[in-house]
Amino acid sequence: MGQTERPSSPVDASSFQYVVGVDIGSQTCSCCALKPDKSQALKPLEFANAPAGFTQVQEHLEHLGVPANHLLIGLEATSRYGENLSRFLESRGYQLCLLHPRQTHQFAQQRGLRAKTDQLDASTIARILLSGEARRGYVPTELIATYRELVRLHSHFSDEVARYKNEIHAELFVLFPEFRQIFSDPCRPTALGILKRYPSAQACASAGVEAMTVTLHELAPRHYGRKTAEQLVNLAQHSTSAGIAVSARSSSLKILCDQLEHTQSNLAHLEEEIENLLDADRGATGLQSVPEFGRQTVAVLRAELGDVTRFGRADQVVAYAGLDIQVRQSGKWKGEAKLSKRGSGRLRRLLYLAAVRSIRLPESAFGQYYHRLIARGMKKVEALMALMRKMLLVAYRLLRTEETYDPRKVGVAPVPHPPSSGQLAAIAPPRRMSMDIGGQ
């Protein structure tokens, strides 16, 4: 949408003749136009989230009789559903303001708005623009949008791969538990090829040594032969498999193996695209000079941090990542101090994994920083949090200045006073994230 204001800059609607709130839906949208005195300027309109609907809303707004740039239109950030409409409106000269859903939710809560309909949501968005409390959301550039699309899909496929592997292990446990004596990892290419053809102990036993030998020669002629085939068939003939629902479970196993191979192929394609993107991105050069940051790590940092020039201060980056401390206390009662976790969860997971790995590397400046904090008496969980912040701020500086990483600058600078309770639940190991976190 071409907006260049930082997210911390409040929206000034006083220079616009009308404000318009648009509630985005996957199929339909609603809009509400208000005057500066918050009175209704036009009857609310519901329109399709499609080209015909875009034209309809443009004609509706033209009834206001003012130039397009005299209207301020607010939209919630709703993933991809509002992208086509926002581009359409921007190309027609309208001034747009992207709002974070948290803003509209908090605004409605503060004013006790309990009812929720599309038209009311549109009116709420328009009222936020007039309140002076609205702040423009970040609209990523083409480069950052590309990073986000690729790394988030990569993360999704990585989770899918882990799920398929777990299910294959579970099916194999009842179909042919001895299979792992030959193939310690049943999800390797050769093992998958055998399981797709012979997905149970009964199938392997029926195939016989000759057929199994031929299969192994086709799949991995340099590594497996008749001896392996004999061992596999012998194990199958004496398998402890109970043989319950063999046909159905065999079908499930073959499908899972096929899905795993297909997903891994797509994952490899995504990794190639990410590699090409990193090679062409001069802004990522500084991050790539950090030994503790692998290529996928750099890609996630680029995707999640975006244009770091929109952050006026370093503490804004810390808050964006949800690594700022939230303390609750009242009178004599002192609650626990925890991370706010209001920012990017992907960024926190990445920093956690990168921090844990760097601790184990003796030559890592980040690891040495962590151990010096421990030597100064800081608790492990607090030192880990400080290390995550340090890595984040280093990444922020490298992106902002385009400098090359200098490990000598990762010293024990003054760190924020850690929570006295040490009960930082947010530092607990996050869900699995398969992207690499170390150097290449």
N, C-alpha and C positions, 0 to 999 in steps of 0.2 A: 504494500500500500504506500510505499514511498515515504513513510513518516520518519523523520530524523530525530525527533525529540527523545530524550532519555525517559525510561519508564518512571523515573522519580519526578518528572516535570508534570505539574498539575495541568489539566485541560482548562483553558480559558474560553468559555462559550459566549462571552459578552460581545464579541465582535461578529457573531452570527445572528441572522434574523430569525432562524428557526433551528431547532435541534430535532433529530429523528432517531428513535430507538428501533433497532431491528432484532427480533428474536429469531435465531436460526434453527431450523429443523432439517432433517434429512430429506423430507418430502415437501414440506410447506414452511413458509416463513411469515412472520407478522411484523408490521411496522406501525409506529405511532409518532405523529409529528406534534411538537409542542412549541408554543410561543415562549419568549423569555420569562413571562409571568406564570408559566407552567400550565396555562390553559390550553385546551386542545385546539390545534390549528386545522386538522383534517380528521375525517372519520377514519378510525383504524382500518387497515387493509391486511387481508390475508392473501398471500400469493404463492405460487408454486416455486420451488427451488429449482428452476429450470429457465432456459432462455426466454420463453414466453412470459414467465413470471417476472423476470428482470425488466423486460420492456414494460410490463404492467405497472411495476412500482415506479419506474422512471416517469411514466405518464401521470401517475398519481401525484408525485412530488412536483411536477410541472404546474399543477393547479395552484401552488403557492405563489406563483408569479414572480419568483426571484431567481437570479442566476444561480447555477449549481454551486458555485464556490461560496455562496452565502448560507449554505446549509451544512451543518455538522451532523454526521451520521455515526452513531455508535453501534458496534456489533460485538458480541461476545466471541472470544476465541474458542471455537468449537471444532477443533481438529480440522478436517478437510472440508466440512460441510459448508462453511461460509466463504471458502476461497474463491470460487467462481463468481459469486455475487459481489464480493469486495472488489475484485479486479474489474468487473463490469462498471460498478459505480465510480471507481477511481478514474477509469478511462473517460467517463462522462463529466469529469471535473468536480465531483463532490469531494468534500473534505471528510476523511474517515478517521475514526478513533477506535482501535481495537481494545477491548476491555477484558481483563482476566475474570473468569467466572467467580473467583473469590470476592472480587469487588462488588458485583451485583448481589451476591448472597449476603455479604455483610451489610450492605446498604439496606436490603429488605429486612434483615433481622433488626437492625437498629431502629427502624421505623415501624416495627411490629406488623409487617405485611405478611399475613399468614396464607391468604389465598394465592394460588399459583395457576395462571393460564398463560397461553402464548401472548395474548394481547396485554395482559398485566405485566408480563416480563418485558415486553417491548416498551411499555410506558415507564417501567422502572429504569431501564437503560437510559431513556431520554431524560429522566429526572436526575440520574447520576451526572449526566453531562452538564446540567444546569446547576447542580449543587456546588460545583467547584472542587469536589472531592475526587473526581475521576482522574486516573492516570493512564497514560497511553501504554498499551502493551507492546512488547517487542515483536517486530515483524522481521523474520530472518531474511537475509539476502538469498539469492539463487544458490550461492555456494554453500551456505549454512543449511538451507533447506535440503540440499542434495545430501550433505553429510547426515542430517537427521533421518532422512528417509532410509538411507543405506544402513546406518549403524543400528537403528531401531528394528529394522527387519532382520538384520544379522542377529541381534539379541533374541528376537522371537524364534528364528530358526535354530539357534543354539539351544534354546530351551526345548524345542521340539525334538532335536536330536537326543538330548538327555532323556526325555520322556520315552522315546521309542526304544532306546537302549535298555532302560529299566524294564520296560514291558517285554522285550525280547528275553532278557535274563529270567523274568518271572515265568514266561511260557516254557522256556527251555528247562527250567527246574522240574517241571512235571512231565515234559515230553521226552527228554533225554538228558538227565542230570550229569551223566558221565562224559558228555561231549566236551566239557571244560578240561578234562584230563589231556585231551589232544590240542584243543584251541583254548588257551587261557582267556583270551578275549574273543567271545563268539560274535562280536560286532565288527571284526576285521573283514576286509573284502573277501578273502578265501573262505572264511567260516560262513559268511553270509551267503556266498554262492552255493555252498553245500546245503545249508539249511533251506534255501529256496527250492532245492531239488528233492532233498530228503529231510523233511521237517519233523521227524520223530525217530525214536529208537527203532520202532517197527519198520519204518521206511528204509532206514540204513541197513538193518539186518536183511530185509527182503532184497535189497539192491545187490548185495554180495560184493566180494572183494574185487572182481574184475571191473564191474561197473563203477565202483568207487575209485578204483585206480585211474580209470579213464577220466573221471570227473576231476580228480586232483591234478592230473597232467594238463587238463584244459585250463584250470584256474590258476595253478602256480607250479609249472613244470620244474622250476629250479629248486623248489623247497620241499615238495611233497611227492611221494611215489607209492609203490606197492606196500612198503612196510607200514606207512601211515594208514593206508587203506585197510590192511589186515587188523591193525590195532583198533581202528574205528569200528569196523564190523564186529569184532570180538566184543568190544564194550557194549555195542548195541544188542547183541544176542544175549548178554547177561545183564542187561539194564534193570535197574530197580523201578523203572517207570511203571505206574499202576495201569496205564493204558486206558484211562477214563477220558471220554470225549476226545479221542485222538483225532478224529476227522475234523471236528470243528476247531480244535486247538491248532492243528496243523495248518489249516486255512488262515487262522489268525496270525500264526508265526510267519507264514510266507508273505502276507500282506504287510506286516510290520517290517520285515526285512526289506521289502520293496520300498516302503515309505521312507525308511531310514536312508537307503541309498539315494533316493530322489531328493530328499531334503539336504543331504550332505553335498550332492551335486550343486544344488541351488546355493548352498552356503559358500562353496568354493567360488562360484560365479560372483557372488556378492563381495567376497574378499578380494577378488581380482579388480572389481570396480573401485573398491575403497583404496586399494594400492595405487591405481591410476589417478584417483582424485588427490591422494596425498602427494604423489610425484609432481602434480601440476600446481599444488598449493604452496606458494612462497610464504604465506602467513604461518604455515605449520613448521617451518624450518627450525625455529627455536625449540619447539616442543620435541622435535625429532632428535635434537642434540642431547636430550636427557636420557642416560643409559637405562634408567628405571622405567621409562615409558616405551612400550612396544608400539608397533604401528597401529594396531587396533585401539590401543589406549589413547594415542594421539587423536585418532579419528573421533572417539567418543568425547574427548575434551573439546575438540573443535565443534562438534555437534551440540553439546550441552551448554557450553559457555557462550557460543555465538560471537557476536561483535562485542568485545570486552570494553570498547571505548564508551559504551553506554553506561558503564559503572563509573560513578564519580570518585568513589573511594574504595579502598580494599575491603573494608568491612561490609560493603554492599555485596561483594562477591561471596564473602563468607556466609552472609544471610541467604543469598540466592541458592547456595548449595545446602542450606539447612544445617550448617555447622555452627551457628550462633547459639549461645546458651540461653535457655529459658528457665528463669527461677521463679517459683511461686512461694510466697510467704505472706503472712498476715499476722501482725502483732507479735506475739511470742512464738507463734507457729512458724516453723521453717520447713518448707517442703523440699522436695528433691530438685536438684538442678539437672536438667536434661537438654539434649539437643532439640532445637525447635522442630526439625524435620519438615519444614515448610517448603523447602526448595526441591531441587531435582533429585529424586531418589536414585536415578541412574548414576548421577555424578557422585553421590555418596558411596554407592556400592563400588564404583570404580576406584575411588580414592582409598576406600578400606582395603581392597585387594592389593592395590599398588603399595600401600603402606606396610601391610603384612609381609609382602614379598621383600621389600627393601630392608626390613629388619633382619632378615636372614642372610643378607648379602654383606660380607665383611668389608668390601671396598665401597659400599654405597655411602655417599655423604648423608643421605636421608636416614639410613640405618644408624650411622654414627651419631647423628642429631638425636635420634630416639634414645639411644643408650646413654648419651650424656644427660638427657632429661631424667632418666631413671636413676643415674648416679647422683643427681642432685636431690633425690628423694621423692620425685613425682611417681604416683601410682601408674601402673602399666596402662590401664584404660585411659587415664588422663593424658599420658605421654603419647598414646596412639592417636587420640583426638588432636593433640597439638601437631603431630606429624602429618595427619591428614590436612590440617589447615595450612601447614608449611608447604606441602606439595601443591595445594590449590593456589596459594599465593605466588609460588614460583611459576606455575603454569600461566597465571594471570599476567604476571610481569613479562614473561617471554612473549606472550601473544600481544601485549600492549606495546612493547618496545621493539619487538622483533630482534632481540639480542640472542646471542648464543649462550647456552647454559654454562655457568661457572660453578662447579661444586664447592669452591672455596667460600662462596657467599651463603651456603647453607650452614649457618652457624647457630649457636644458641642465643638468639636474640631474645629480648624480653617477651614472654608469652603471657596471654591473659591469665589471670588467677583462676586455677581450675576449681570446679565444684568441690566443696569440702567433703561432701558425702561420698563422692566417687561413684555414685550410682547412675551411670550413664547407659541406660538401657538401649539407646539408639546405636551404640557401638557394637552391639552383639552381631555376630556374623550374619550377613545378609543372605538372601537366597542366592543360589548358584549363578555365577556369571561366567560364561566360558571364554569370553574374549581374553586374549593374552594381556598380561599386565607388566611384563618385563621387557628387557631389550631383546633385540633380534640376535 
